[in-house]
Amino acid sequence: MTFGPRMLKTGLAVTLALYVVFWFGLSSPVIAAVAAIFAMQPTIYRSWRYLLDQLQTNTLGAVLAMAGGAMFSNEPIAVGLVCILVIMICIRLKMNETIGVTLVTVVAVMEASGQWEFAITRFTLILIGIVSAFLINILVFPPKPRVQYDSQTKKTFEQLSILLRTAISSEMKESVFRNQKRELEDNINSIGDTYKMMEEDQKKLKAPKFSNSRQLVVYKQILRTLRKGYEVLNAIEQHYFQAERSPEDNEAFDLHLERLIKFHEHIMLKFEGKLKPNTREAELFEQENDKFQRSMLDCYAEQREGILRLSIVSAQIYEYGHQLQRLNRLADHSDMPKPAS
C-alpha cells in the first residue's frame, strides 16, 4: 500500500473531528475520531450516500440503545442483544456499510444506561465524526475517478503489451511472467472498481448528460478490451505450450500478437489526442484478423494432434481483435472526450 490522498484525508478528518469536540467542550473525543475513520469514502457520491445512511441507522441505533439502556441498564448481555438487533435491521435495509459506526453508537449510548442527556452527547460525537469526514472528502483533494482511471489504464496497457509480446517467444523468465500476470489481473480488477465509482458519480450524483453517458461507454470498452487481452494470456498459458506446433505456428501467433498490441497502442494514442483517425488502418487490421482466423481453421481441418488447443488460443486472440475494432471505432469518433489531466 502506498501513501495517497485518502490516507491524508483520513488523518485530517480525525483532526477536524477532535478539534470540533474540543471547541464544544464535549467528552470522549475518541468516539468522534473513530466515526471519522469509518466514514472516509473513495468518492463524493459514496460520501454523500454514507452520510445519509448513517443518519438513518445511527438515529435508529441510538433510539434502540436508549430504550435498551433504560430497561436493562448497561448489562453486557443487553448490549449484545441490541447490537444483534441493529445488525439485522441494517442488513434488512441494505445498509451494511453503516454497521460498524452504528454499533459504536449503540455501545456508546448504552453506556449511559438510559440517561438521555448523556446518550445524546454520545450520538452527537458520532455525527461530528461523520460530518467531518464528509467535509474533508469534498474540500481536500476531492476524488477524481476519471483521472485515476486514465492513469490506471495507461499503466495496465503497458503491462499487457510487454506480456503479450513475450508470451509466445518465452523471452521473459517464467517466475517474472507469473508475477507480472498476477499483477496485471489485480490492476484490471482495480480499474473495474474505479469504473464503478466513476459510474456512480456520473449517474447518481449529477444530472445525467449525453456526453457523460458516451464517455462511460468508451471507458467500459477500454476495460473490456484490457480484460480480453488478459484472457489471451490465460489461453496461451493453459493451452498453447501443451499443443503440438511448428516453428511456423510460433511465428504466425507471435506476429499476429505483435500486430494486435500495436493496433491497441495506436488506439490509446488516439484517445490521448496524439494520432488522427485512420480508417485505412482499421480496414487492414480487420483483414489481417480475419486472415489469421481463416488460417487457423485451415489448420483445424488437418486434424493435427493438439490443434484443438491452438484453436482455443486463436479464438481468444480473434475476440481480442474484435474488441479492439470496437474500441477503435469509438476512438475515431471525432468529438469523443479526451482523457482528463
Secondary structure, DSSP 8 states (H G I E B T S, - for coil): ----HHHHHHHHHHHHHHHHHHHHT-S-HHHHHHHHHHH--SSHHHHHHHHHHHHHHHHHHHHHHHHHHHHHTT-HHHHHHHHHHHHHHHHHTT-GGGHHHHHHHHHHHHTTTT-HHHHHHHHHHHHHHHHHHHHHHHHSS---HHHHHHHHHHHHHHHHHHHHHHHTTT-S-HHHHHHHHHHHHHHHHHHHHHHHHHHHIIIIIS---HHHHHHHHHHHHHHHHHHHHHHHHHHHHHHGGGS---HHHHHHHHHHHHHHHHHHHHHHHHHTT-S---HHHHHHHHHHHHHHHHHHHHHHHTT-TTHHHHHHHHHHHHHHHHHHHHHHHHHT-TT------
